[in-house]
Amino acid sequence: MAHPYRTCLPPPTPWRARLGYPRLSADWCEWMAGASYNAHRAAVGAAWHLGEPALQTPVAGVPAHGHAPRAQEAPPVATLAVPTPTRLAAVLARRGIHYGWLVVAVTFITMLCAAAVRSMPGVLIRPFEAEFGWDRASISTAVALNLLLFGLMGPIVGRWMDRYGPRRVAIGAVSMLMLGALATTSMTTVWQLDLYWGLIVGMGAGGVAMVLVGSVVNRWFDQRRGLITGMLGAANSTGQIIFVPLVAWLAVNVGWRVGVLTAVTLLACVVLPLLIFVFRNQPSDVGLRRYGEGVAPTGRAAQFPAGPDSTPLRQVFRTPEFWWLATGLFVCGYTTNGLIGTHFISHAADHGIGEVTAAEVYGLMGGVNILGTIGAGMLADRVRNRNKLLVGFYLFRGISLLYLPFIQDVGMLTIFAVLYGLNWFGTAPVSQLITADVFGRRSVGTVYGFLFLGHQMGGSLAAVTGGIVHNWFGDYQMAFISAGMAGLVAAGLSWQIREHRNKLAPAPEPVPA
């Protein structure tokens, strides 16, 4: 009996194939020909919305164009609502651009401007010493508190993002960054530095960290996740290139408060409007699906089956891979933003290198890091065993840090900046993709939040330790040597990760007696 409804479909739209939309096969049409009236009509409606040409294949009992005789028409029935792309999403789609790429761009700008605030402590240590008379250990304590709260917010904001979406969390986090940084310009005592920079800025920074990247990438993309994670991780380095030399120049020639106000203005006038009016939580908010969803996997993705969709936290904490990743990221934080990010410029100044020159070298390190981070993400999409990438990154980092104490001039410091910058952030996209594959995409925000807490605990420890070591010995030599040894240990621990051992299977059904 013929199905009583129209099957006229629009002509094919080639741009949808470029965006990764799947085609519906003729076999699927034949199967649907035997389905119930409502299910078949809903499916044809969805195919009409997607503009897929395959459903134009005639179905048994239904004319290719037109409709069945009116005598057999059925009364109207309820059908499933098909989401309609928003106007902006439709405009982008007509140009072959998935809306997810716009979300990536907004996330990049958000993290870049947030990096303007987060990268300031290393530049402002000496101006604070000169203006307020605080010792380096006291200033480092505020920085350590900032890094610790930055990490402590990871599990919290990760769970919030998994439950409520990243948009609301990011807006609140940027607002806290603005409030804390603005209040810093009026401080007069060290406890205010602890409160404004350590507490408020630290909590705000936790909402626009790599936890945000993990949530955005795994909500919006099925393909190219490694590349996009590397690109967004490079936003921190881009901010480092732009703002560290700028703030250093302003601190020396105009005043450090001008640099802080510049960062606050960017957050208020650029980032907040983009988050409010452009950023969206997930593809369904704009009537789309994830980029690449439904497309046959290729390369590395085709070699391994998909992991679990989510993993309970109790099971996560019992998994060895979680602790190997957490320990490695603890060392990552200790060796990067905790030690180098906080004390690199002061270390260079102690060796007679000007602060602006040291800031320029630090910016160069960030520029090279952009290439290294994007390259790490691309490798993570292709390499069979990602844990080997982590081993290489930690090993190279440890050797570089053991070399740093023997550098005495700008030329050698520049060579170190290039070598170290290549793997500064390379561990982040690799660790994040391993987390998503082992523990599931719906758990990546929460799980990576706990891993990022370990990262920031290492950074906080290094910030405090670096200040104390400098007060005791008058230099950072012991701190750098300890960081180099920790990098070698992290390489050994990363070798233990078995990325494909924990693909969780559903519990077996009980067998009747």
KOLDRENSE-27800 format. One line per 2 residues: number of its first residue (from 0); their letters; for each residue x, y, z of C-alpha. Coordinates in Angstrom, 3 decimals, padded with zeros to 6 digits. Layout:
REM residues N
NUM = a = X,Y,Z ~ ... .
END
This chain:
REM residues 513
0 = ma = 000.000,000.000,000.000 ~ 001.348,003.410,-000.978 .
2 = hp = 002.434,005.763,001.773 ~ 000.070,008.758,001.661 .
4 = yr = 002.413,011.758,001.658 ~ 004.559,013.780,-000.692 .
6 = tc = 008.162,012.786,-001.384 ~ 009.238,015.809,-003.448 .
8 = lp = 012.742,016.725,-002.242 ~ 014.957,019.721,-003.033 .
10 = pp = 017.921,019.318,-005.400 ~ 021.300,018.188,-004.027 .
12 = tp = 023.440,020.784,-002.253 ~ 027.157,019.984,-002.769 .
14 = wr = 028.339,022.222,000.074 ~ 026.851,019.838,002.604 .
16 = ar = 029.190,017.087,001.468 ~ 032.142,019.447,001.988 .
18 = lg = 030.956,020.129,005.525 ~ 030.962,016.443,006.397 .
20 = yp = 027.199,015.773,006.345 ~ 026.510,012.086,005.669 .
22 = rl = 024.511,010.905,002.665 ~ 021.497,008.666,003.224 .
24 = sa = 021.750,005.451,001.218 ~ 019.147,003.743,-000.964 .
26 = dw = 019.284,000.719,001.364 ~ 018.177,002.981,004.150 .
28 = ce = 015.242,004.123,002.000 ~ 014.205,000.512,001.354 .
30 = wm = 014.316,-000.251,005.041 ~ 012.214,002.796,005.836 .
32 = ag = 009.632,001.751,003.238 ~ 008.518,-000.915,005.669 .
34 = as = 008.527,001.307,008.733 ~ 005.518,002.892,010.404 .
36 = yn = 003.909,005.953,008.831 ~ 005.047,008.405,011.480 .
38 = ah = 008.661,007.194,011.613 ~ 008.974,007.223,007.830 .
40 = ra = 007.499,010.692,007.526 ~ 009.810,012.052,010.234 .
42 = av = 012.819,010.495,008.480 ~ 011.874,012.027,005.133 .
44 = ga = 011.365,015.378,006.841 ~ 014.846,015.159,008.357 .
46 = aw = 016.340,014.222,004.988 ~ 014.506,017.152,003.367 .
48 = hl = 016.061,019.457,005.984 ~ 019.542,018.090,005.288 .
50 = ge = 019.046,018.341,001.532 ~ 020.401,014.844,000.916 .
52 = pa = 019.907,013.570,-002.646 ~ 019.888,009.831,-001.804 .
54 = lq = 016.282,009.876,-000.553 ~ 015.122,010.934,-003.993 .
56 = tp = 015.513,007.253,-004.945 ~ 011.944,005.912,-005.378 .
58 = va = 010.629,003.925,-002.463 ~ 008.376,000.924,-003.018 .
60 = gv = 004.794,002.063,-003.329 ~ 005.615,005.781,-003.443 .
62 = pa = 005.889,007.794,-006.672 ~ 009.259,009.484,-007.294 .
64 = hg = 007.506,012.854,-007.442 ~ 003.994,013.846,-006.569 .
66 = ha = 001.753,011.996,-004.113 ~ -000.477,008.971,-003.713 .
68 = pr = -004.159,009.012,-004.662 ~ -006.252,011.195,-002.387 .
70 = aq = -008.604,008.316,-001.634 ~ -005.918,006.728,000.509 .
72 = ea = -004.892,009.888,002.374 ~ -004.639,009.514,006.136 .
74 = pp = -005.619,012.168,008.658 ~ -002.865,014.566,009.813 .
76 = va = -000.511,013.137,012.400 ~ 002.161,014.607,014.666 .
78 = tl = 005.712,014.516,013.322 ~ 009.099,015.001,014.896 .
80 = av = 010.382,018.584,014.904 ~ 013.562,019.017,012.879 .
82 = pt = 015.942,021.733,014.137 ~ 016.450,024.564,011.692 .
84 = pt = 019.868,026.190,011.321 ~ 020.054,029.731,012.632 .
86 = rl = 020.507,032.534,010.143 ~ 024.239,032.902,010.809 .
88 = aa = 024.791,029.135,010.657 ~ 022.913,028.980,007.345 .
90 = vl = 024.937,031.868,005.889 ~ 028.191,030.171,006.876 .
92 = ar = 026.967,026.837,005.542 ~ 026.254,028.340,002.123 .
94 = rg = 029.937,029.276,002.034 ~ 031.065,025.810,003.060 .
96 = ih = 031.898,026.741,006.680 ~ 030.634,024.798,009.678 .
98 = yg = 029.535,026.978,012.614 ~ 031.922,025.025,014.836 .
100 = wl = 034.841,026.844,013.237 ~ 033.336,030.156,014.368 .
102 = vv = 033.068,028.775,017.906 ~ 036.744,027.769,017.667 .
104 = av = 037.653,031.317,016.611 ~ 035.758,032.830,019.559 .
106 = tf = 037.406,030.362,021.940 ~ 040.823,031.260,020.511 .
108 = it = 040.242,034.990,021.045 ~ 038.927,034.359,024.565 .
110 = ml = 041.969,032.349,025.585 ~ 044.337,034.778,023.873 .
112 = ca = 042.969,037.777,025.820 ~ 042.796,035.784,029.055 .
114 = aa = 046.464,034.928,028.506 ~ 047.146,038.664,028.606 .
116 = vr = 046.139,038.596,032.269 ~ 047.639,035.227,033.150 .
118 = sm = 051.062,036.022,031.656 ~ 051.592,039.231,033.654 .
120 = pg = 053.087,037.908,036.934 ~ 056.446,037.059,035.372 .
122 = vl = 056.718,040.609,034.027 ~ 055.454,042.406,037.147 .
124 = ir = 057.648,040.816,039.837 ~ 060.405,043.422,039.553 .
126 = pf = 058.013,046.412,039.216 ~ 056.239,045.230,042.369 .
128 = ea = 059.575,044.934,044.159 ~ 060.511,048.468,043.114 .
130 = ef = 057.179,050.137,043.921 ~ 056.012,048.330,047.051 .
132 = gw = 059.246,046.914,048.467 ~ 057.887,043.372,048.655 .
134 = dr = 060.366,040.494,048.526 ~ 060.251,037.931,045.763 .
136 = as = 058.970,035.113,047.959 ~ 055.926,037.190,049.012 .
138 = is = 055.062,038.033,045.410 ~ 055.601,034.416,044.368 .
140 = ta = 053.138,033.311,047.068 ~ 050.365,035.307,045.376 .
142 = va = 051.322,033.810,042.021 ~ 051.302,030.320,043.551 .
144 = ln = 047.844,030.927,045.036 ~ 046.679,032.069,041.606 .
146 = ll = 047.993,028.917,039.936 ~ 046.558,026.671,042.644 .
148 = lf = 043.058,028.147,042.376 ~ 043.431,028.082,038.606 .
150 = gl = 043.769,024.329,038.967 ~ 041.251,023.825,041.785 .
152 = mg = 038.568,025.333,039.581 ~ 039.287,022.728,036.900 .
154 = pi = 037.125,019.863,038.255 ~ 034.384,022.303,039.252 .
156 = vg = 034.117,024.144,035.954 ~ 034.595,020.858,034.093 .
158 = rw = 031.510,019.406,035.792 ~ 029.602,022.651,035.197 .
160 = md = 030.528,022.573,031.518 ~ 029.477,018.938,031.201 .
162 = ry = 026.142,019.771,032.844 ~ 025.281,023.321,031.754 .
164 = gp = 027.541,023.945,028.762 ~ 030.720,026.013,028.435 .
166 = rr = 029.110,029.336,027.406 ~ 027.701,030.351,030.787 .
168 = va = 030.863,029.252,032.592 ~ 033.145,031.178,030.231 .
170 = ig = 031.120,034.392,030.609 ~ 031.350,034.191,034.402 .
172 = av = 035.064,033.388,034.292 ~ 035.902,036.350,032.042 .
174 = sm = 033.901,038.642,034.328 ~ 035.969,037.481,037.316 .
176 = lm = 039.216,038.044,035.393 ~ 038.162,041.611,034.656 .
178 = lg = 037.131,042.296,038.257 ~ 040.313,040.878,039.808 .
180 = al = 042.713,042.528,037.363 ~ 040.973,045.900,037.682 .
182 = at = 041.114,045.745,041.486 ~ 044.857,045.030,041.322 .
184 = ts = 045.523,048.543,040.025 ~ 044.409,050.021,043.383 .
186 = mt = 046.241,047.656,045.779 ~ 048.699,048.933,048.373 .
188 = tv = 049.477,045.885,050.556 ~ 050.597,042.356,049.814 .
190 = wq = 047.403,040.752,051.168 ~ 045.474,042.630,048.479 .
192 = ld = 047.739,041.058,045.881 ~ 046.892,037.653,047.368 .
194 = ly = 043.167,038.449,047.270 ~ 042.835,040.171,043.902 .
196 = wg = 045.441,038.325,041.882 ~ 045.728,035.104,043.822 .
198 = li = 042.043,034.436,044.563 ~ 039.797,036.302,042.108 .
200 = vg = 041.984,036.187,038.996 ~ 042.958,032.585,039.789 .
202 = mg = 039.327,031.472,040.003 ~ 038.415,033.324,036.816 .
204 = ag = 041.367,031.886,034.913 ~ 040.166,028.363,035.732 .
206 = gv = 037.091,028.869,033.553 ~ 039.023,029.764,030.391 .
208 = am = 041.741,027.114,030.593 ~ 042.278,023.870,028.682 .
210 = vl = 039.110,022.483,030.300 ~ 037.191,024.908,028.075 .
212 = vg = 039.139,023.663,025.056 ~ 038.285,020.046,025.843 .
214 = sv = 034.587,020.846,026.203 ~ 034.412,022.848,022.962 .
216 = vn = 036.399,020.382,020.837 ~ 034.511,017.280,021.940 .
218 = rw = 031.088,018.929,021.676 ~ 031.576,020.404,018.210 .
220 = fd = 033.936,018.059,016.345 ~ 034.161,014.400,015.402 .
222 = qr = 037.180,014.931,013.148 ~ 040.412,016.949,013.433 .
224 = rg = 040.182,017.098,017.210 ~ 043.941,016.957,017.665 .
226 = li = 044.568,019.807,015.237 ~ 041.909,022.016,016.836 .
228 = tg = 043.112,021.258,020.364 ~ 046.612,022.270,019.301 .
230 = ml = 045.317,025.462,017.681 ~ 043.406,026.501,020.783 .
232 = ga = 046.316,025.587,023.021 ~ 048.444,027.891,020.883 .
234 = an = 046.180,030.797,021.889 ~ 048.091,031.007,025.168 .
236 = st = 051.353,031.327,023.287 ~ 049.912,033.932,020.946 .
238 = gq = 048.862,035.996,023.931 ~ 052.320,035.481,025.361 .
240 = ii = 053.944,036.799,022.166 ~ 051.731,039.880,022.036 .
242 = fv = 051.281,040.899,025.649 ~ 054.432,039.940,027.549 .
244 = pl = 056.743,042.284,025.581 ~ 053.998,044.945,025.540 .
246 = va = 053.387,044.829,029.285 ~ 057.149,044.772,029.942 .
248 = wl = 057.628,047.884,027.776 ~ 054.687,049.639,029.449 .
250 = av = 055.947,048.704,032.932 ~ 059.382,050.192,032.204 .
252 = nv = 058.302,053.297,030.246 ~ 054.736,054.154,031.335 .
254 = gw = 053.683,052.058,034.309 ~ 052.473,048.530,034.921 .
256 = rv = 048.896,049.675,035.593 ~ 048.480,050.738,031.960 .
258 = gv = 049.258,047.197,030.832 ~ 046.677,045.758,033.227 .
260 = lt = 044.015,048.228,032.079 ~ 044.752,047.354,028.440 .
262 = av = 044.030,043.687,029.128 ~ 040.824,044.524,031.021 .
264 = tl = 039.612,046.679,028.119 ~ 040.128,043.821,025.668 .
266 = la = 038.173,041.431,027.855 ~ 035.279,043.889,028.257 .
268 = cv = 035.045,045.204,024.692 ~ 035.982,042.147,022.613 .
270 = vl = 035.677,038.878,024.529 ~ 032.418,039.341,026.457 .
272 = pl = 030.355,040.440,023.408 ~ 031.632,037.460,021.403 .
274 = li = 030.770,035.007,024.176 ~ 027.302,036.482,024.627 .
276 = fv = 026.231,036.910,021.001 ~ 028.259,034.368,018.966 .
278 = fr = 029.471,031.498,021.165 ~ 027.101,028.519,021.558 .
280 = nq = 027.263,025.396,023.714 ~ 026.718,022.691,021.101 .
282 = ps = 025.790,022.169,017.428 ~ 022.103,021.547,018.145 .
284 = dv = 021.836,025.128,019.431 ~ 022.265,026.304,015.825 .
286 = gl = 020.481,023.373,014.141 ~ 023.595,021.411,013.137 .
288 = rr = 025.479,018.259,013.992 ~ 029.117,017.877,014.999 .
290 = yg = 031.655,018.527,012.284 ~ 032.405,015.206,010.595 .
292 = eg = 029.652,013.296,012.391 ~ 028.527,010.311,010.341 .
294 = va = 031.484,010.427,007.970 ~ 033.412,007.166,007.698 .
296 = pt = 036.531,007.457,009.893 ~ 039.924,007.481,008.238 .
298 = gr = 043.533,007.227,009.360 ~ 044.078,006.725,013.064 .
300 = aa = 040.359,006.937,013.929 ~ 039.618,003.967,011.650 .
302 = qf = 042.171,001.758,013.415 ~ 040.575,001.836,016.851 .
304 = pa = 036.950,001.510,017.965 ~ 035.351,004.376,019.827 .
306 = gp = 035.800,004.358,023.584 ~ 033.101,004.715,026.218 .
308 = ds = 030.763,007.686,026.008 ~ 031.376,008.428,029.697 .
310 = tp = 033.023,006.868,032.727 ~ 031.945,007.216,036.393 .
312 = lr = 034.453,009.139,038.492 ~ 034.836,006.226,040.880 .
314 = qv = 036.053,004.087,038.000 ~ 038.237,006.916,036.651 .
316 = fr = 040.144,007.143,039.927 ~ 040.741,003.384,039.881 .
318 = tp = 042.277,003.495,036.406 ~ 046.113,003.557,036.250 .
320 = ef = 046.043,005.753,033.128 ~ 044.433,008.556,035.117 .
322 = ww = 047.311,008.621,037.601 ~ 050.005,008.394,034.924 .
324 = la = 048.409,011.337,033.118 ~ 047.913,013.282,036.354 .
326 = tg = 051.527,012.831,037.449 ~ 052.810,013.826,034.016 .
328 = lf = 050.670,016.968,033.994 ~ 051.840,017.795,037.524 .
330 = vc = 055.382,017.829,036.153 ~ 054.182,019.771,033.126 .
332 = gy = 052.820,022.540,035.367 ~ 055.954,022.479,037.522 .
334 = tt = 058.243,022.934,034.527 ~ 056.188,025.472,032.512 .
336 = ng = 053.941,028.180,033.939 ~ 055.056,027.542,037.518 .
338 = li = 058.811,027.902,037.013 ~ 059.577,029.259,033.533 .
340 = gt = 056.385,031.296,033.245 ~ 056.918,032.952,036.639 .
342 = hf = 060.691,033.240,037.044 ~ 062.232,033.192,033.543 .
344 = is = 062.392,036.974,033.097 ~ 063.686,037.532,036.635 .
346 = ha = 066.333,034.836,036.080 ~ 067.482,036.574,032.888 .
348 = ad = 067.577,039.959,034.646 ~ 069.740,038.455,037.406 .
350 = hg = 072.286,037.583,034.698 ~ 072.456,041.126,033.359 .
352 = ig = 069.908,040.774,030.557 ~ 067.451,043.691,030.325 .
354 = ev = 063.836,043.080,031.279 ~ 062.466,044.150,027.889 .
356 = ta = 065.026,041.963,026.093 ~ 064.175,039.025,028.352 .
358 = ae = 060.469,039.606,027.667 ~ 061.178,039.554,023.923 .
360 = vy = 062.995,036.230,024.271 ~ 060.067,034.944,026.319 .
362 = gl = 057.721,036.081,023.539 ~ 059.891,034.232,021.012 .
364 = mg = 059.459,031.119,023.125 ~ 055.713,031.579,022.832 .
366 = gv = 055.943,032.045,019.061 ~ 057.827,028.802,018.600 .
368 = ni = 055.330,027.164,020.946 ~ 052.511,027.954,018.503 .
370 = lg = 054.213,025.771,015.905 ~ 055.014,023.098,018.481 .
372 = ti = 051.491,022.929,019.886 ~ 049.752,022.790,016.506 .
374 = ga = 052.292,020.219,015.342 ~ 051.655,018.139,018.473 .
376 = gm = 047.918,018.205,017.788 ~ 048.410,017.110,014.178 .
378 = la = 050.719,014.297,015.268 ~ 048.182,013.200,017.883 .
380 = dr = 045.614,012.737,015.086 ~ 047.963,010.411,013.219 .
382 = vr = 050.236,008.584,015.658 ~ 049.111,005.120,016.724 .
384 = nr = 050.393,005.311,020.320 ~ 050.041,008.816,021.694 .
386 = nk = 051.825,007.986,024.926 ~ 055.070,007.817,022.928 .
388 = ll = 054.558,011.475,022.044 ~ 054.295,012.310,025.742 .
390 = vg = 057.508,010.405,026.431 ~ 059.337,012.409,023.779 .
392 = fy = 057.989,015.753,024.968 ~ 058.852,015.207,028.646 .
394 = lf = 062.283,013.810,027.818 ~ 063.169,016.762,025.604 .
396 = rg = 061.848,019.229,028.174 ~ 063.855,017.703,030.999 .
398 = is = 067.102,017.869,029.016 ~ 066.410,021.497,028.051 .
400 = ll = 065.898,022.540,031.681 ~ 069.098,020.817,032.792 .
402 = yl = 070.884,022.962,030.195 ~ 069.337,026.295,031.322 .
404 = pf = 071.477,026.919,034.469 ~ 074.619,027.096,032.315 .
406 = iq = 073.291,029.873,030.026 ~ 074.893,033.269,030.609 .
408 = dv = 074.211,035.376,027.470 ~ 071.332,036.419,025.209 .
410 = gm = 072.408,034.245,022.274 ~ 072.351,031.001,024.241 .
412 = lt = 069.138,032.063,025.979 ~ 067.533,032.536,022.567 .
414 = if = 068.585,029.027,021.521 ~ 067.035,027.673,024.719 .
416 = av = 063.824,029.621,024.031 ~ 063.496,028.032,020.582 .
418 = ly = 064.175,024.486,021.783 ~ 062.040,024.754,024.898 .
420 = gl = 059.227,026.536,023.091 ~ 058.789,023.627,020.678 .
422 = nw = 057.370,021.435,023.441 ~ 056.110,023.988,025.996 .
424 = fg = 052.434,023.181,025.440 ~ 052.776,020.064,023.315 .
426 = ta = 051.760,017.739,026.146 ~ 048.321,019.374,026.549 .
428 = pv = 046.576,018.341,023.290 ~ 048.032,014.836,023.492 .
430 = sq = 046.944,014.347,027.126 ~ 043.505,015.747,026.390 .
432 = li = 042.874,013.428,023.450 ~ 044.017,010.416,025.463 .
434 = ta = 041.592,011.494,028.213 ~ 038.664,011.758,025.785 .
436 = dv = 039.390,008.400,024.138 ~ 039.939,006.456,027.355 .
438 = fg = 037.226,007.972,029.569 ~ 034.641,009.226,027.053 .
440 = rr = 033.681,012.549,025.543 ~ 030.871,013.203,027.993 .
442 = sv = 033.371,012.866,030.841 ~ 036.251,014.820,029.345 .
444 = gt = 035.340,018.092,031.078 ~ 035.231,016.575,034.548 .
446 = vy = 038.158,014.169,034.133 ~ 040.445,016.672,032.470 .
448 = gf = 039.432,019.162,035.142 ~ 040.961,016.867,037.768 .
450 = lf = 044.023,016.316,035.594 ~ 044.402,020.055,035.134 .
452 = lg = 044.205,020.440,038.910 ~ 047.345,018.299,039.097 .
454 = hq = 048.950,020.494,036.455 ~ 048.268,023.650,038.441 .
456 = mg = 049.348,022.089,041.739 ~ 052.725,021.468,040.113 .
458 = gs = 052.794,025.032,038.820 ~ 051.890,026.433,042.228 .
460 = la = 054.622,024.404,043.922 ~ 057.200,025.584,041.378 .
462 = av = 056.211,029.244,041.771 ~ 056.695,029.104,045.551 .
464 = tg = 059.776,026.914,045.372 ~ 061.432,029.188,042.820 .
466 = gi = 060.972,032.232,045.064 ~ 062.247,030.412,048.153 .
468 = vh = 065.267,028.977,046.304 ~ 066.136,032.455,045.036 .
470 = nw = 065.915,033.894,048.554 ~ 068.142,031.125,049.962 .
472 = fg = 070.785,030.802,047.239 ~ 070.488,034.068,045.310 .
474 = dy = 069.694,032.291,042.005 ~ 067.380,029.692,040.424 .
476 = qm = 069.941,026.994,039.621 ~ 068.612,024.324,041.993 .
478 = af = 065.036,025.003,040.907 ~ 065.892,024.453,037.234 .
480 = is = 067.854,021.283,037.958 ~ 064.973,019.827,039.990 .
482 = ag = 062.577,020.650,037.117 ~ 064.862,018.924,034.600 .
484 = ma = 064.981,015.758,036.689 ~ 061.181,015.847,037.098 .
486 = gl = 060.822,015.964,033.308 ~ 062.857,012.765,032.947 .
488 = va = 060.675,011.057,035.581 ~ 057.498,012.130,033.746 .
490 = ag = 058.855,010.584,030.542 ~ 059.241,007.239,032.294 .
492 = ls = 055.731,007.400,033.780 ~ 054.147,008.283,030.426 .
494 = wq = 055.611,005.085,028.964 ~ 053.215,003.159,031.263 .
496 = ir = 050.064,004.604,029.658 ~ 048.071,002.047,027.677 .
498 = eh = 045.627,004.145,025.702 ~ 043.511,001.268,024.365 .
500 = rn = 043.460,-000.991,027.403 ~ 040.492,000.674,029.095 .
502 = kl = 037.897,000.644,026.348 ~ 034.965,-000.114,028.566 .
504 = ap = 032.363,-002.629,027.466 ~ 028.797,-002.697,028.779 .
506 = ap = 028.152,-005.000,031.669 ~ 027.063,-008.494,030.513 .
508 = ep = 023.401,-009.386,030.817 ~ 022.614,-011.949,033.551 .
510 = vp = 021.976,-015.406,032.182 ~ 018.596,-016.848,033.239 .
512 = a = 018.816,-019.930,035.404 .
END
